[in-house]
Amino acid sequence: MTSKQTTIVALLLGSLCADISSAPTRSSGGWKQKEFIITFWCAPPATDEALARVAAEGYNLTWVPAEGLDVAARHHLRAMLTSEETSGARSLLPNG
């Protein structure tokens, strides 16, 4: 390794150590994650029966159309809105 390469490696390692030492800690009131988001790739229909099973399995985030928001809330699930226009499913259809 040349002296130039050694210097570059030393600078990179030094900056990495500086970033780690300046990261927030619990005692400084830094950010702390309260719970993990647990979701899935293909959401079931936004019905009471389906979302009750989702909640019973331990998931806490589901994908629903706007009309499914109340159903998700009844089962204490977080919800992300979905629609045919934003899901990309239309582009997979023959005339999409």
N, C-alpha and C positions, 0 to 999 in steps of 0.2 A: 504494500500500500504506500502510495506517495505521501509526502507531507501535506500536499493540497487535499488529498482524499481524507487524510486523518483529521485535518482541520474541519472539513465539511461534516464528517461524522460527529466530531466533538460538538460542533455548533448545533447540529440536529438533536443530539442527545441532551444537551444543555437546555435547549428550548422546550423539549418534551418534559424534562424535570421541572422547569419553571411553570409550565401549564398545569402539571399535576399538583404542585404545591399551592397554586392559587385557586384550585377548585373549591367550591363551597363545601363546608362540612356541616354536620348536624348541629354542632354547637354554634355555628355562625348563622343559623336560621336558613340554610340553603334549601333547595327544592327537595322534596321527598315524595316518592310515588305512593299513593294510598292503596291502590289495588291494580292488578294487571287486567288488561282488557282481554277477554276470552271470547272469541268469535269463530266463525267458520266461513268457508268459501261460498257455498250455495245455500242461501236461506230458505227455510220452509215457507209455506203460505202464512200470511199474518192473521191466523185464526186463533181463537182462544185455546183450542186443543193443542195446536202445533207449538205455540209459544209457551204454553204451560210445560210441555215436554222439554223445550229448549232451556227454560229456567231450572227445571228439575235436574237437568244434566250438568248444571254449573256454569253455563254460558252467561255472560252479562251484557253482550252487545249483539244486536240482530239488525238485519237490513229489512226495511219495510217501506211500502208506498205510503204516501201521506195519510191515507185512510186507515193505516195500520198503527199509527202512533199511539192511539188510546189503548189498543190491545197490548202493545209492548209495555206501556206504562202500568197497566193492571198487573203485569207479571214482573214488575220492577226491573225491566230490561232497558238498557240504553238503546237508542235506535239511530241508525243512519238512514237517511232517505234514499230511495232508489226509484227509478222509473225506466221505462223502455228507452227514453231519449238519452239517458245518461249511462245506462248499463253496458252499452256496446252490443247487446243481443240483436238489435236491429241490423247491424252490419253483418251478422252471420246468416241472416235470412236471405233466400234467393233474390228477393226484390228489394233488399235493404240498403 
